[in-house]
Amino acid sequence: MLVVIMTDNRNNLSAASAFVPTLGTSTYKTKSGTHALHSTSKNADSTNHGSTSMKKRPHIVILGGGFGGINTALTLPTLPWWVSDYSSTSPPPKITLIDKSERFVFLPLLYELCVEDASLDEVAPTFTSLLEDGSAATTTGGGGGSIDSVFSIIPELAGALAGFVIPRTMTNQLFGKKDADDNDTNYAEVSFLQAKVQGIDVNNQQVVIAKLSSDDDCGGEIEYIEYDALVIATGSEISLDSIPGASKYALPFYTVEQALELKRRLALLDTHLKYSTNNDSPVNIVVVGGGYGGVELALNLVDRFGWGQNTNNVNVSLVHRGKQVLEYATEHNRRMGIDRLASAGVKVMTTTSVVEILPPETENTMRHDGKEMLPHVQQNQCIVQLSNAEGDTVTSLPTTLLLWTAGATPTSDANMGVRNSILPRDSMGRILTSSTLNVPKYPNIFAIGDCSRPRKVPYPGTAQVAMQQATVASWNVFATLTTNNRRVGGGDDERGIPKLLPFNFISLGEMMTLGSEDATISTLGGNVELSGPVASWLRRWIYAVRMPTPRQALTAAVDGTGRKLARGAARRRKSVEWK
Ligand SMILES: Cc1cc2nc3c(=O)[nH]c(=O)nc-3n(C[C@H](O)[C@H](O)[C@H](O)COP(=O)(O)OP(=O)(O)OC[C@H]3O[C@@H](n4cnc5c(N)ncnc54)[C@H](O)[C@@H]3O)c2cc1C
């Protein structure tokens, strides 16, 4: 089902569903009452904002609601659309966030979801709930005021707030706007559309999407969405296309569904282990990729099976193509990661590549008690063929569970939709942009996060980069639309015309989980380095603060703290020896 949810709290939503057949309705409540949730699509709605001469609402479309996309969707309505000459001729924009999933995923907490250290609502809140929170916190309204004085401070403001959604109160104060009240209808409107992007027709300024079909596979009816400005933030996915056998046997670790599937497979392994003796059908878990994700996953798996308690029959191996794991991590975090891998007994294989995955030579189907092995444990068994740096096949690794964290790519075969455009890309499929994050020759198209490349040496594919880019891209969309509007309308002079900001990454440091009670943090240019349980608590709280909305931050802080306390108590209980 395709659903678009209007998240502003205006009373009149009827114009918004003008052009596409209604696909479903629901209701939601805001402080101004209960409203219909309209299913709709294309924009082109002209809205009565108290002025009959107003043009249609410009339509800003955001593709992908990950760290880059959701923060763009939450930041855009906070910008001062009501100031400048812009507001006298144009209503504030309509913003549509499109994602194939109904949930935003806080990927750094995916491990916690898998081992039940975090709830689904903490790690993956629905877009609907986030945008509802966002509209309550950030709705801005019409009004007047000169922008000449305030625009000069924007670069500093953006730098200071890099990565954070600007609170409404702050923009209102800065731009001389009183808080929007219920009668104030002159503000940006954000809606969510669950659909898969199939292509981008830049010449006609349209995005091609596929609605969800009945099997929820996004393979449904095709629709066209027009845009005045486009922000592409579709992230990356793990591609299993290039290794024979990988798509059959390997489980990537990148989505909520994959994390929940891993949780299910681990539970099956628990059952299997219950009936196994030490020498009987050992569980061999192979993690491919020695970057942050692979190291974190390998250590959390050892932790999950109990650090030497149940692990006699569980072997965890980490296969990495590079010379050392955590190549791009800070010195401190790399040292901690390598140290913990060694003490956890993870077999680390560097300068090693997976070349092929084969079915097991003889299927190990029997347990020691003579019963059949669980079919799901059986069906994931495989032989991982490894080669060294010279390309010689050196090892065949019998594997019970193969997990894949390497080879994230912006446009895998499964996600070709975003590639279906003439936008320039690098060999990895990342969209090339200028330093102001817009695509050369397409001033109204911006690309941010993992799917983009604004400079020769790519930024690391991290949430931090995507969030900071969201702030700058939002401002630049605002600057582009308001400037265009002035030009079209005969315009103002140069005074107060918002300028496009270049993106400069401010590294806030990095954190890694090394197990449920262990983490490592390196921040302030290496001046603060922490590891162990304190770092683990701190990491969780920092992530809570980085949640997209204050309400979600509170949910994460309460849920995360509660679960950590409960887990600690359970561990203490386990360690008491009763006589
Ligand atoms: C397990 C794991 C742990 C991580 N840990 C950390 C960490 O600790 N710190 C850190 O900074 N970074 C971490 N990262 C990396 C970080 O999560 C990414 O760099 C970040 O999510 C990139 O943000 P983004 O907005 O570019 O893309 P994403 O957050 O990946 O979002 C992309 C969105 O686009 C949607 N989408 C994709 N294609 C389509 C389509 N065709 N149609 C519709 N929607 C589409 C997806 O559903 C998704 O919601 C981790 C990543 C993983 C996988």
The ligand as a Tripos MOL2 file, in Angstrom:
@<TRIPOS>MOLECULE
LIG
   53    58     1     0     0
SMALL
NO_CHARGES

@<TRIPOS>ATOM
      1 C1         25.5470   -1.9270   10.7530 C.3       1 LIG1
      2 C2         25.9930   -0.5280   10.5040 C.ar      1 LIG1
      3 C3         26.5820    0.2090   11.5230 C.ar      1 LIG1
      4 C4         26.9910    1.5220   11.3100 C.ar      1 LIG1
      5 N1         27.5490    2.2340   12.3320 N.ar      1 LIG1
      6 C5         27.8810    3.5160   12.1670 C.ar      1 LIG1
      7 C6         28.3970    4.2940   13.2370 C.ar      1 LIG1
      8 O1         28.5780    3.7850   14.3350 O.2       1 LIG1
      9 N2         28.6640    5.6140   13.0060 N.ar      1 LIG1
     10 C7         28.4670    6.1890   11.7910 C.ar      1 LIG1
     11 O2         28.6890    7.4030   11.6470 O.2       1 LIG1
     12 N3         28.0150    5.4910   10.7370 N.ar      1 LIG1
     13 C8         27.7080    4.1740   10.8960 C.ar      1 LIG1
     14 N4         27.2450    3.4370    9.8420 N.ar      1 LIG1
     15 C9         27.1580    4.0590    8.5180 C.3       1 LIG1
     16 C10        25.9450    4.9670    8.4340 C.3       1 LIG1
     17 O3         24.8180    4.3330    8.9630 O.3       1 LIG1
     18 C11        25.7100    5.4030    7.0020 C.3       1 LIG1
     19 O4         26.8610    6.0390    6.5270 O.3       1 LIG1
     20 C12        24.5160    6.3480    6.9380 C.3       1 LIG1
     21 O5         23.3510    5.6410    7.2390 O.3       1 LIG1
     22 C13        24.4070    7.0020    5.5640 C.3       1 LIG1
     23 O6         23.2680    7.8150    5.5640 O.3       1 LIG1
     24 P1         22.4500    8.0530    4.2060 P.3       1 LIG1
     25 O7         21.3770    9.0140    4.5340 O.co2     1 LIG1
     26 O8         23.3880    8.3690    3.1140 O.co2     1 LIG1
     27 O9         21.8400    6.6240    3.8540 O.3       1 LIG1
     28 P2         20.9900    5.6010    4.7070 P.3       1 LIG1
     29 O10        20.9610    5.9700    6.1360 O.co2     1 LIG1
     30 O11        21.4900    4.2450    4.3380 O.co2     1 LIG1
     31 O12        19.5160    5.7920    4.1430 O.3       1 LIG1
     32 C14        19.1760    5.5310    2.8070 C.3       1 LIG1
     33 C15        17.6650    5.4380    2.7260 C.3       1 LIG1
     34 O13        17.2880    5.4040    1.3590 O.3       1 LIG1
     35 C16        16.2720    4.4450    1.1860 C.3       1 LIG1
     36 N5         16.3650    3.9830   -0.2020 N.ar      1 LIG1
     37 C17        17.4240    3.4370   -0.8310 C.ar      1 LIG1
     38 N6         17.1280    3.1650   -2.1130 N.ar      1 LIG1
     39 C18        15.8420    3.5400   -2.2970 C.ar      1 LIG1
     40 C19        14.9550    3.5050   -3.3990 C.ar      1 LIG1
     41 N7         15.3220    3.0350   -4.5970 N.pl3     1 LIG1
     42 N8         13.7090    3.9710   -3.2320 N.ar      1 LIG1
     43 C20        13.2910    4.4500   -2.0190 C.ar      1 LIG1
     44 N9         14.0880    4.5090   -0.9500 N.ar      1 LIG1
     45 C21        15.3470    4.0660   -1.0830 C.ar      1 LIG1
     46 C22        16.5960    3.3490    2.2090 C.3       1 LIG1
     47 O14        15.4270    2.6080    2.5460 O.3       1 LIG1
     48 C23        17.1210    4.1780    3.3780 C.3       1 LIG1
     49 O15        16.0920    4.5250    4.2950 O.3       1 LIG1
     50 C24        26.8210    2.1080   10.0290 C.ar      1 LIG1
     51 C25        26.2420    1.3690    8.9930 C.ar      1 LIG1
     52 C26        25.8230    0.0560    9.2290 C.ar      1 LIG1
     53 C27        25.2020   -0.7360    8.1090 C.3       1 LIG1
@<TRIPOS>BOND
     1     1     2 1
     2     2     3 ar
     3     2    52 ar
     4     3     4 ar
     5     4     5 ar
     6     4    50 ar
     7     5     6 ar
     8     6     7 ar
     9     6    13 1
    10     7     8 2
    11     7     9 ar
    12     9    10 ar
    13    10    11 2
    14    10    12 ar
    15    12    13 ar
    16    13    14 ar
    17    14    15 1
    18    14    50 ar
    19    15    16 1
    20    16    17 1
    21    16    18 1
    22    18    19 1
    23    18    20 1
    24    20    21 1
    25    20    22 1
    26    22    23 1
    27    23    24 1
    28    24    25 2
    29    24    26 1
    30    24    27 1
    31    27    28 1
    32    28    29 2
    33    28    30 1
    34    28    31 1
    35    31    32 1
    36    32    33 1
    37    33    34 1
    38    33    48 1
    39    34    35 1
    40    35    36 1
    41    35    46 1
    42    36    37 ar
    43    36    45 ar
    44    37    38 ar
    45    38    39 ar
    46    39    40 ar
    47    39    45 ar
    48    40    41 1
    49    40    42 ar
    50    42    43 ar
    51    43    44 ar
    52    44    45 ar
    53    46    47 1
    54    46    48 1
    55    48    49 1
    56    50    51 ar
    57    51    52 ar
    58    52    53 1
@<TRIPOS>SUBSTRUCTURE
     1 LIG1         1 GROUP 0 **** ****
